[in-house]
Amino acid sequence: MTATPTQRAELKEWAESGLAKKWREDAGLSPEQAALKLKVSVRSLYRWEADEATPDGYRFAAYYSFLKRVRPKDFEQAGTRT
C-alpha cells in the first residue's frame, strides 16, 4: 500500500487529536498488545500515537488499517471525519 496524501493527513489528524490512542484503548488493547499485533516496538507505537513519528511503508499500511478497524463504526457517518 502506497500511502496517499489523504491517508497521511488522516493519520496525522488522528494522532494530533488523540483519537488514535483513544480508539486503541476503547478496543481494549494495551500498548503492548497493539505493538505485538503491528509487529513494532511499544516505543514506536507511543511515538506514532503522540505524532512524534509517522510509520513508513508496510508499517504505515498496517497501522492505518489497524486504526480503521478499531475506530468506531459510525465515525465517518457521524460527520466527524477528519
Buried (B, 14 or more C-beta within 10 A) or exposed (E): EEBEEEBEEBBBBBBEEEBBBBBBBEBEBEBEBBBEEBEBEBEBBBBBBEBEBBBEEEBBBBBBEBBBEBBBEEBEEEEEEE
